[in-house]
Amino acid sequence: MSVLTDGFKLASLLAERLEEAQHACDYLDRTRIAATHIDDLTDELYAKFTLQRLEIDVRDIAVLRTQDEMTGQMQPDGEVVAFPRIMQALRLPYTGDRQLWRSVPSHSHRGEALNMVEVGGSDHLLLHFDATGKDQSQLTVEREALLRNLQQAVDWCNLDVDPWNTSLRVQIKRRLESRLQRIEQARSLDESSDIPIYQAPVDDQIPIPIEPVALRPPPRDTPIASNPAMGQEIYDDVVQTIEQMTRAMERTPTAAKLGEEEIRDLILFVLNANYRGAVAGEVFNGEGKTDILLRWDGANAFIGECKFWTGPSDFSAAVDQMLGYVTWRDTKAALIIFIRDRKPDDVMKKAHNAIRAHTAYNTGSPSAASDLRANYVLRSKHDDERLISVALIGVVIQPAKAKP
């Protein structure tokens, strides 16, 4: 319950955050770095990774309804005895990054002084007081003392956060400038090379255009009553991009060492290299452990699920999870199953049977291009007019070769 006293060290949080920012600089699309002013990229990444300092708003503190409750207390003999008490709770608004409340600033303080403070949400704290046998004047004294201790702890936290935020911008810019120098050096070496640059066969390439495809919202004058949908051409291109990437993974033995979340991140990397939003740089986002979502106007336009095949029941559960994300009447999706089994044809047959037996099944057809691909249309269990187009993609993961 206690804030700023019993979490992880704030220094560790700041170090991890800086490492994430540096990682983002190192893996930012090189075409963006070459085509965008460094200051603009610095501002973009700084806004993404900076931490908003904590501030409490004592002026808007409010009391919640006082409650009488029964609470248990452990006796020396191990018996738990229940007794009544009266508890008063106060709602204290705050601004800043919520995760900071679970950290411990560099300066030390007495944790007991804040052990009845908890984070109530993204914008407020809850302060708890045992009001049993006390009048309001006693509670006021306790409240003022707690607020002083809380404000001191917040100040200590900001003493760590403020200079870190200042240095973050400098370190991001330096990292990007260093990356730009390496990109320009590599380009110079390629241009001055006296032998041609190798090009992989077309079938083995994952198409990443120099000018990413722009995903744009519908026009402002589009009637509100219309149902938004992801363009079929864009959807087909997205699925084809995923399929080509996963086919490349089939030929890579080291892919067997990757987990679902790591594969998801690789797919996200390729998708965001291919597509750009009208406003946001990256339009495909990771949600949960293995989900890929493209949101538009607060709704899910595209859903991606990455799962290792572990049996029909788990596969059906993945379909249920995917259907839970359906928010548009014509949502598009890709369900990618990774197969380690020696008989992938049997696995795909079981997957087809499972999806056809699902209560949401509407129509389905195999793909002429591959036995490991099929297209389905499912219905929402709560709205027959709400449909989801699903591309089922099977990926055979080769076992990693043992080292001699």
JOURMO-V138686 format. One record per run of one state. SS is the DSSP state (@ for helix, = for strand, . for the rest). FROM is the first residue (numbers start at 1). LEN is the number of residues. If there is no record, write none. Layout:
ss=SS from=FROM len=LEN
ss=SS from=FROM len=LEN
//
This chain:
ss=. from=1 len=7
ss== from=8 len=2
ss=@ from=10 len=17
ss=. from=27 len=3
ss=@ from=30 len=6
ss=. from=36 len=2
ss=@ from=38 len=12
ss=. from=50 len=5
ss== from=55 len=9
ss=. from=64 len=3
ss== from=67 len=8
ss=. from=75 len=5
ss== from=80 len=16
ss=. from=96 len=2
ss=@ from=98 len=5
ss== from=103 len=2
ss=. from=105 len=6
ss=@ from=111 len=4
ss=. from=115 len=2
ss== from=117 len=3
ss=. from=120 len=4
ss== from=124 len=7
ss=. from=131 len=5
ss=@ from=136 len=57
ss=. from=193 len=9
ss=@ from=202 len=3
ss=. from=205 len=8
ss== from=213 len=3
ss=. from=216 len=16
ss=@ from=232 len=19
ss=. from=251 len=2
ss=@ from=253 len=5
ss=. from=258 len=2
ss=@ from=260 len=15
ss== from=275 len=3
ss=. from=278 len=6
ss== from=284 len=4
ss=. from=288 len=3
ss== from=291 len=6
ss=. from=297 len=2
ss== from=299 len=10
ss=. from=309 len=3
ss=@ from=312 len=12
ss=. from=324 len=6
ss== from=330 len=10
ss=. from=340 len=4
ss=@ from=344 len=14
ss=. from=358 len=3
ss== from=361 len=6
ss=. from=367 len=6
ss== from=373 len=7
ss=. from=380 len=7
ss== from=387 len=10
ss=. from=397 len=8
//
